[in-house]
Amino acid sequence: MKSIYLKLAAGVFLSSLLGCQTQQINSSNEAVSMQLQQQALSSNLAYELVESLTVEVGPRLAGSDKDLVAVQWAESKLNSLGFDKVYKEAVQVPVWHRGDAKASIVAPFPQPLVITALGGSVSTPENGIEASIIRFDSLAALKLAEPAKVQGKIVFIDHITERHITGKGYGKSVGGRSRGAVAAAEKGAVAVMIRSIGTDHDRMAHTGMMRYKEGVAKIPAAAMSSPDADLINAMLKRDSNITINLQLSSQNQGFATSYNVIAEVIGSSKPEEIVLIGAHLDSWDEGTGAIDDGAGVGIVTAAGKLIQDLPTKPTRTIRVVLYAAEEVGLVGGKAYAKAHQAELNNHYIAAESDFGAGRIYQVDFRASESAYPQLLALSAPMTNNGVVLGTNKASGGPDISILPSLGVPVASLRQDGTDYFDYHHTPNDTLDKIEPDALKQNVAAYAQFAYLMAQSELDLRPVPAKK
């Protein structure tokens, strides 16, 4: 009997000892995460990186000459920052040339319009397309229209994008941009023009990618500024027959090679396991790509650098991925998932910064339901940076949205996007739109997130199906 009591006492002592050790480890991790937060809030590195990218490279459309300049810039910066490993992976990307875009109301009240070609659009004939317009409130309304009423006309999709902190209005209206040309062509339209997918009132048009469908005629596609959409609506109150001349000289020019650029902080004891933080390196060609996604590049790079410079390396590897060609169809994200298919089981968690530079107000996860409560407890230090612990319904960001279906847990560090779509995909996407202190807060959040995940002992799999 005595031996049984001795064994029980030994077990209690061992459990107590392990518990104390766990508490000490957790306490140490929290202390380091708080240190990272303070360092981030006093560092200008992220802003300096965005400034360098927007000034020295500027617009960097996938497949363009500036795209490769951006790749060289990224390699050079990551190497100069002293990451343990820097490399790039080739990605085949579509090449599209914007050319010129002009439009004007021919009758009944002749006036010029401010427009831009949508990404991937074909050109008009040299002298343009001149036709009357037919207006629809949304893509859904267009799909319900009788083909006879659309035949030979220019479709005008007038879907207003709602302003919201989460940017959810974009999801409601963006279908008109991406799928409007196909829906219009299926009903015999000769072109499509949309109200820009944006929340501003500036006379600037928002570009963005559109898609064609095999077997459906490819018609030109353009976006007009919101004030010009309002102008057309005012004209329609006076005369239902409005004629527009549209001229686009855009061209699809095949494919070119770009690169995902990657840097790593090699883990100390589990180097094969990866915490991925990413952003996309390419941008549209209208602005300088400051908020979309120069900010993200600066945020994740600066966060990785803070962890790189710790006196003791984290347990897992921190992998910073600057994706190619996100704007033209998540090309770099898809290429990464394919190239790293064999090691996706070793991806512990992934997150992407691609929603500007607004402050992060909440962190959501998509991980094992059983681990979720402990994951929130582990992430508690992030609340000291103004970040609320949120739901288990994250998507992770555009390029890594592919990963949950492949079994990789993800997180969404949600930024305040109230004004993001004022500038998104416009000439107004420039450095002055970034608030330096908000950028620092983002870096602090990503540094804390990446470090805490690298130290975590939780099993985050299986990943729940999307609800």
For each residue, the residues with C-beta under 8 A, 3 or more apart:
1: 4 5
2: 5 6
3: 6 7
4: 1 7 8
5: 1 2 8 9
6: 2 3 9 10
7: 3 4 10 11
8: 4 5 11 12
9: 5 6 12 13
10: 6 7 13 14
11: 7 8 14 15
12: 8 9 15 16
13: 9 10 16 17
14: 10 11 17 18
15: 11 12 18 19
16: 12 13 19 20
17: 13 14 20 21
18: 14 15 21 22
19: 15 16 22 23
20: 16 17 23 24
21: 17 18 24 25
22: 18 19 25 26
23: 19 20 26 27
24: 20 21 27 28
25: 21 22 28 29 455
26: 22 23 29 30
27: 23 24 30 31
28: 24 25 31 32
29: 25 26 32 33 451 452 455
30: 26 27 33 34 380 381
31: 27 28 34 35
32: 28 29 35 36 310 451
33: 29 30 36 37 381 382 447 448 451 452
34: 30 31 37 38 381 384
35: 31 32 38 39
36: 32 33 39 40 306 307 310 444 447 448 451
37: 33 34 40 41 381 384 385 444 447 448
38: 34 35 41 42
39: 35 36 42 43 306 447
40: 36 37 43 302 303 306 440 441 443 444 447
41: 37 38 440 441 444
42: 38 39 440
43: 39 40 46 302 306 440 443
44: 47 48 436 440
45: 48 49 298 301 302 305 443
46: 43 49 50 295 298 299 301 302 439 440 442 443
47: 44 50 51 298 434 436 439 440
48: 44 45 51 52 298
49: 45 46 52 53 77 294 297 298 301 302
50: 46 47 53 54 290 294 295 297 298 431 434 439
51: 47 48 54 55 431
52: 48 49 55 56 73 77
53: 49 50 56 57 70 73 289 294 297 298
54: 50 51 57 58 288 289 290 294 430 431
55: 51 52 58 288 431
56: 52 53 73
57: 53 54 60 66 69 70 73
58: 54 55 66 288 289
59: 66 283 284 285 286 287 288 289
60: 57 64 66 67 69 70 281 282 283 285 289
61: 64 66 67 96 98 282 283 284 285 327
62: 67 93 94 95 258 282 324 325 327 328 331
63: 67 93 94 95 96 253 255 256 258 325 328
64: 60 61 67 68 95 285
65: 68 69
66: 57 58 59 60 61 69 70
67: 60 61 62 63 64 70 71 93 256 258 282 324
68: 64 65 71 72 258
69: 57 60 65 66 72 73
70: 53 57 60 66 67 73 74 281 282
71: 67 68 74 75 88 258 259 261 281 324
72: 68 69 75 76
73: 52 53 56 57 69 70 76 77
74: 70 71 77 78 261 281 297 322
75: 71 72 78 79 86 88 261
76: 72 73 79 80
77: 49 52 73 74 80 81 301
78: 74 75 81 83 86 261 263 301 320
79: 75 76 82 83 86
80: 76 77
81: 77 78 263 301 305 308
82: 79 305 308 309
83: 78 79 86 263 264 265 304 305 308 320
84: 264 265 266 308
85: 262 263 264 266
86: 75 78 79 83 261 262 263 264
87: 261 262
88: 71 75 259 260 261 262
89: 259 260 262 335 336 339
90: 257 258 259
91: 257 258 259 260 324 325 331 332 335
92: 255 256 257 258 331 335
93: 62 63 67 255 256 257 258 324 325 328 331 332
94: 62 63 120 252 254 255 325 328 329 331
95: 62 63 64 252 253 254 255 256
96: 61 63 119 120 250 251 252 253 328
97: 250 251 253
98: 61 101 116 117 207 250 285
99: 117 123 248 249 250 251
100: 247 248 249
101: 98 115 116 117 222 247 248 249 250
102: 112 115 128 246 247
103: 112 113 115 193 222 224 244 245 246 247
104: 110 111 112 113 244 245
105: 109 110 111 112 113 232 235 242 243 244
106: 110 130 243 244 245
107: 110 241 242 243
108: 235 238 239 241 242
109: 105 235 238 239
110: 104 105 106 107
111: 104 105 231
112: 102 103 104 105
113: 103 104 105 224 225 228 231 244
114: 203 204 205 224 225 227 228
115: 101 102 103 193 205 222 223 224 225 228 246
116: 98 101 205 206 207 222 223 286
117: 98 99 101 121 207 220 221 222 248 250
118: 121 177 181 194 207 208 209 210 221 222 223
119: 96 207 208 209 210 284 327 328
120: 94 96 209 210 211 212 221 252 328
121: 117 118 181 210 220 221 222 248 250
122: 218 219 220 248 250 251 252
123: 99 220 248 249 250 251
124: 128 129 191 220 246 247 248 249
125: 128 129
126:
127: 247
128: 102 124 125 245 246 247
129: 124 125 154 190 191 220 245 246 247
130: 106 243 244 245 246
131: 152 153 154 190 191 243 244
132: 153 154 241 242 243 244
133: 153 154 155 156 193 232 242 243 244
134: 145 149 150 153 154 155 156 189
135: 156 158 232 233 236
136: 139 141 142 145 155 156 157 158
137: 141 158 159
138: 141 142 157 159 173 176
139: 136 142 143 157 159 175 176 179 180 183
140: 143 144
141: 136 137 138 144 145
142: 136 138 139 145 150 155 157 176 180 183 184 187
143: 139 140 183
144: 140 141
145: 134 136 141 142 149 150 187
146: 149 150
147: 150 151 186 187 188
148: 151
149: 134 145 146 153
150: 134 142 145 146 147 153 155 184 187 188 189
151: 147 148 187 188 189
152: 131 188 189 190
153: 131 132 133 134 149 150 189 190
154: 129 131 132 133 134 189 190 191 192 193 244 246
155: 133 134 136 142 150 180 184 187 189 191 192 193
156: 133 134 135 136 192 193 194 195 229 232
157: 136 138 139 142 176 180 192 193 194 195
158: 135 136 137 194 195 229 232 233
159: 137 138 139 172 173 176 194 195 197
160: 173 195 226
161: 169 170 172 173 197 198 199 421
162: 168 169 172 173 199
163: 169 199 418 419 421
164: 167 168 169 417 418
165: 361 416 417 418
166: 414 417
167: 164 170 171 355 417 420 421
168: 162 164 171 172
169: 161 162 163 164 172 173 199 421
170: 161 167 173 174 197 421
171: 167 168 174
172: 159 161 162 168 169 175
173: 138 159 160 161 162 169 170 176 177 197
174: 170 171 177 178 197 208
175: 139 172 178 179 180
176: 138 139 142 157 159 173 179 180 194 195 197
177: 118 173 174 180 194 197 208 209 210 221 223
178: 174 175 208 209 210 211
179: 139 175 176 182 183 210 211
180: 139 142 155 157 175 176 177 183 184 192 194 210 221
181: 118 121 184 185 192 210 211 212 218 219 220 221
182: 179 185 186 211 212 213 216
183: 139 142 143 179 180 186 187
184: 142 150 155 180 181 187 189 191 192 219
185: 181 182 188 189 192 216 217 218 219
186: 147 182 183 216
187: 142 145 147 150 151 155 183 184
188: 147 150 151 152 185
189: 134 150 151 152 153 154 155 184 185 192 219
190: 129 131 152 153 154 219
191: 124 129 131 154 155 184 219 220 221 222 246
192: 154 155 156 157 180 181 184 185 189 219 220 221 222
193: 103 115 133 154 155 156 157 221 222 223 224 244 246
194: 118 156 157 158 159 176 177 180 197 221 222 223 224
195: 156 157 158 159 160 176 223 224 226 229
196: 204 205 206 223 224 225 226 229 426
197: 159 161 170 173 174 176 177 194 206 208 223 421 424 425
198: 161 206 226 421 422 424 425 426
199: 161 162 163 169 419 421 422
200: 204 226 421 422 423 426 428
201: 226 227
202: 225 226 227 422 426 428
203: 114 225 227 228
204: 114 196 200 225 426 427 428
205: 114 115 116 196 222 223 224 225 228 426
206: 116 196 197 198 223 421 424 425 426
207: 98 116 117 118 119 223 284 285 286 425 426
208: 118 119 174 177 178 197 223 284 327 425
209: 118 119 120 177 178 327 328 329
210: 118 119 120 121 177 178 179 180 181 221
211: 120 178 179 181 182
212: 120 181 182 216 218
213: 182 216
214:
215:
216: 182 185 186 212 213
217: 185
218: 122 181 185 212
219: 122 181 184 185 189 190 191 192
220: 117 121 122 123 124 129 181 191 192 246 248 250
221: 117 118 120 121 177 180 181 191 192 193 194 210
222: 101 103 115 116 117 118 121 191 192 193 194 205 246 248
223: 115 116 118 177 193 194 195 196 197 205 206 207 208
224: 103 113 114 115 193 194 195 196 205 228 229 232
225: 113 114 115 196 202 203 204 205 228 229
226: 160 195 196 198 200 201 202 229 230
227: 114 201 202 203 230 231
228: 113 114 115 203 205 224 225 231 232
229: 156 158 195 196 224 225 226 232 233
230: 226 227 233 234
231: 111 113 227 228 234 235
232: 105 133 135 156 158 224 228 229 235 236 242
233: 135 158 229 230 236 237
234: 230 231 237 238
235: 105 108 109 231 232 238 239 242
236: 135 232 233 239 240 242
237: 233 234
238: 108 109 234 235
239: 108 109 235 236 242
240: 236
241: 107 108 132
242: 105 107 108 132 133 232 235 236 239
243: 105 106 107 130 131 132 133
244: 103 104 105 106 113 130 131 132 133 154 193
245: 103 104 106 128 129 130
246: 102 103 115 124 128 129 130 154 191 193 220 222
247: 100 101 102 103 124 127 128 129
248: 99 100 101 117 121 122 123 124 220 222
249: 99 100 101 123 124
250: 96 97 98 99 101 117 121 122 123 220
251: 96 97 99 122 123
252: 94 95 96 120 122
253: 63 95 96 97
254: 94 95
255: 63 92 93 94 95
256: 63 67 92 93 95
257: 90 91 92 93
258: 62 63 67 68 71 90 91 92 93 282 324 325 332
259: 71 88 89 90 91 324
260: 88 89 91 321 322 323 324 332 335 336
261: 71 74 75 78 86 87 88 281 321 322 324
262: 85 86 87 88 89 319 320 321 322
263: 78 81 83 85 86 301 304 319 320
264: 83 84 85 86 317 318 319 320
265: 83 84 304 307 308 313 314 317 318
266: 84 85 271 313 317
267: 270 271 272 273 313 314 315 316 317 318 454
268: 271 312 313 314 315
269: 315
270: 267 273 315 316 317
271: 266 267 268 316 317
272: 267 317 343 346
273: 267 270 315 316 317 346 347 348
274: 316 317 318 319 343 346 347 348
275: 314 316 317 318 319 348 349 350 450 453 454
276: 319 321 347 349 350 351 400
277: 300 303 304 318 319 320 321 350 351 352 353 446 449 450
278: 296 300 320 321 322 323 350 351 352 353 397 399 400
279: 293 295 296 297 299 300 301 321 322 323 352 353 354
280: 293 296 297 322 323 324 325 326 327 332 354 398 399
281: 60 70 71 74 261 293 297 322 323 324 332
282: 60 61 62 67 70 258 289 323 324 325 326 327 328 332
283: 59 60 61 287 288 289 292 293 294 327 429
284: 59 61 119 207 208 287 289 292 327 425 429
285: 59 60 61 64 98 207
286: 59 116 207 425 426 427 429
287: 59 283 284 290 423 425 426 427 428 429 430
288: 54 55 58 59 283 294 429 430 431
289: 53 54 58 59 60 282 283 284 292 293 294 429
290: 50 54 287 294 295 429 430 431 432 433 434
291: 294 295 356 357 420 423 424 429 433 434
292: 283 284 289 295 327 354 356 423 424 425 429
293: 279 280 281 283 289 296 297 326 353 354
294: 49 50 53 54 283 288 289 290 291 297 298 431
295: 46 50 279 290 291 292 298 299 353 356 357 434 439 442
296: 278 279 280 293 299 300 352 353 354 355
297: 49 50 53 74 279 280 281 293 294 300 301 322
298: 45 46 47 48 49 50 53 294 295 301 302 439 443
299: 46 279 295 296 302 303 353 357 439 442 443 446
300: 277 278 279 296 297 303 304 320 322 353 446
301: 45 46 49 77 78 81 263 279 297 298 304 305 320 322
302: 40 43 45 46 49 298 299 305 306 443 447
303: 40 277 299 300 306 307 320 443 446 447 450
304: 83 263 265 277 300 301 307 308 318 320 450
305: 45 81 82 83 301 302 308 309
306: 36 39 40 43 302 303 309 310 443 447
307: 36 265 303 304 310 314 318 447 450 451 454
308: 81 82 83 84 265 304 305 318
309: 82 305 306
310: 32 36 306 307 313 314 451
311:
312: 268
313: 265 266 267 268 310
314: 265 267 268 275 307 310 317 318 450 451 454 455
315: 267 268 269 270 273 454 455
316: 267 270 271 273 274 275 348 453 454 455
317: 264 265 266 267 270 271 272 273 274 275 314 454
318: 264 265 267 274 275 277 304 307 308 314 450 451 454
319: 262 263 264 274 275 276 277
320: 78 83 262 263 264 277 278 300 301 303 304
321: 260 261 262 276 277 278 279 336 399
322: 74 260 261 262 278 279 280 281 297 300 301
323: 260 278 279 280 281 282 326 332 333 336 399
324: 62 67 71 91 93 258 259 260 261 280 281 282 331 332 335
325: 62 63 91 93 94 258 280 282 328 329 330 331 332
326: 280 282 293 323 330 331 332 333 354 398 399
327: 61 62 119 208 209 280 282 283 284 292
328: 62 63 93 94 96 119 120 209 282 325 331
329: 94 209 325 334
330: 325 326 333 334 398 399 401 402
331: 62 91 92 93 94 324 325 326 328 334 335
332: 91 93 258 260 280 281 282 323 324 325 326 335 336 399
333: 323 326 330 336 337 398 399 400 401 402
334: 329 330 331 337 338 402
335: 89 91 92 260 324 331 332 338 339
336: 89 260 321 323 332 333 339 340 399
337: 333 334 340 341 344 402 403 406
338: 334 335 341
339: 89 335 336
340: 336 337 343 344 347
341: 337 338 344 406
342:
343: 272 274 340 346 347
344: 337 340 341 347 403 406 407 408
345: 407
346: 272 273 274 343
347: 273 274 276 340 343 344 350 403 408
348: 273 274 275 316 409 453 454 456 460
349: 275 276 365 367 408 409 410 411 453 460
350: 275 276 277 278 347 396 400 403 408 409 410 411
351: 276 277 278 396 397 400 410 411 412 413 446 449 450
352: 277 278 279 296 396 397 398 399 400
353: 277 278 279 293 295 296 299 300 397 413 415 442 446
354: 279 280 292 293 296 326 397 398 399
355: 167 296 358 397 414 415 417 420
356: 291 292 295 415 417 420 423 424 433
357: 291 295 299 415 433 434 435 438 439 442
358: 355 415 416 417 418 419 420 438
359: 386 415 416 438 441 442
360: 363 385 386 387 413 414 415 416 441 442 445
361: 165 386 387 388 414 415 416
362: 387 388 389 390 413 414
363: 360 379 382 387 388 389 390 411 412 413 414 445 449
364: 390 391 392 393 394 411 412 414
365: 349 372 375 390 391 392 394 409 410 411 412
366: 392 393 394 395 396 404 409 410 411 412 463 464
367: 349 371 372 375 392 409 460 461 463 464
368: 371 372 409 459 460 461 462 463 464
369: 372 392 464
370:
371: 367 368 374 375 458 459 460
372: 365 367 368 369 375 376 392
373: 376 377
374: 371 377 378 458
375: 365 367 371 372 378 379 456 458 460
376: 372 373 379 380 389
377: 373 374 380
378: 374 375 452 456 458
379: 363 375 376 382 389 449 452
380: 30 376 377 383 389
381: 30 33 34 37 384 448 452
382: 33 363 379 385 387 389 445 448 449 452
383: 380 386 387 388 389
384: 34 37 381
385: 37 360 382 441 444 445 448
386: 359 360 361 383 441
387: 360 361 362 363 382 383 413 445
388: 361 362 363 383
389: 362 363 376 379 380 382 383
390: 362 363 364 365 414
391: 364 365 394
392: 364 365 366 367 369 372 464
393: 364 366 467
394: 364 365 366 391 410 411 412
395: 366 401 404 410 412 466
396: 350 351 352 366 400 401 403 404 410 411 412
397: 278 351 352 353 354 355 400 401 410 412
398: 280 326 330 333 352 354 401
399: 278 280 321 323 326 330 332 333 336 352 354 402
400: 276 278 333 350 351 352 396 397 403 408 410
401: 330 333 395 396 397 398 404 410
402: 330 333 334 337 399 405 406
403: 337 344 347 350 396 400 406 407 408 410
404: 366 395 396 401 407 408 409 410 463 466
405: 402 466
406: 337 341 344 402 403
407: 344 345 403 404 461 462 463
408: 344 347 349 350 400 403 404 463
409: 348 349 350 365 366 367 368 404 460 461 463
410: 349 350 351 365 366 394 395 396 397 400 401 403 404 463
411: 349 350 351 363 364 365 366 394 396 449 453
412: 351 363 364 365 366 394 395 396 397
413: 351 353 360 362 363 387 442 445 446 449
414: 166 355 360 361 362 363 364 390
415: 353 355 356 357 358 359 360 361 420 442
416: 165 358 359 360 361
417: 164 165 166 167 355 356 358 420 421
418: 163 164 165 358
419: 163 199 358 422 423
420: 167 291 355 356 358 415 417 423 424
421: 161 163 167 169 170 197 198 199 200 206 417 424
422: 198 199 200 202 419 428
423: 200 287 291 292 356 419 420 426 428 429 430 433
424: 197 198 206 291 292 356 420 421 429
425: 197 198 206 207 208 284 286 287 292 429
426: 196 198 200 202 204 205 206 207 286 287 423 429
427: 204 286 287 430
428: 200 202 204 287 422 423 433
429: 283 284 286 287 288 289 290 291 292 423 424 425 426 433
430: 54 287 288 290 423 427 433
431: 50 51 54 55 288 290 294 434
432: 290
433: 290 291 356 357 423 428 429 430
434: 47 50 290 291 295 357 431 438 439
435: 357 438 439
436: 44 47 439 440
437: 440 441
438: 357 358 359 434 435 441 442
439: 46 47 50 295 298 299 357 434 435 436 442 443
440: 40 41 42 43 44 46 47 436 437 443 444
441: 40 41 359 360 385 386 437 438 444 445
442: 46 295 299 353 357 359 360 413 415 438 439 445 446
443: 40 43 45 46 298 299 302 303 306 439 440 446 447
444: 36 37 40 41 385 440 441 447 448
445: 360 363 382 385 387 413 441 442 448 449
446: 277 299 300 303 351 353 413 442 443 449 450
447: 33 36 37 39 40 302 303 306 307 443 444 450 451
448: 33 36 37 381 382 385 444 445 451 452
449: 277 351 363 379 382 411 413 445 446 452 453
450: 275 277 303 304 307 314 318 351 446 447 453 454
451: 29 32 33 36 307 310 314 318 447 448 454 455
452: 29 33 378 379 381 382 448 449 455 456
453: 275 316 348 349 411 449 450 456
454: 267 275 307 314 315 316 317 318 348 450 451
455: 25 29 314 315 316 451 452
456: 348 375 378 452 453 460
457:
458: 371 374 375 378
459: 368 371
460: 348 349 367 368 371 375 409 456 463
461: 367 368 407 409
462: 368 407
463: 366 367 368 404 407 408 409 410 460
464: 366 367 368 369 392 467
465:
466: 395 404 405
467: 393 464
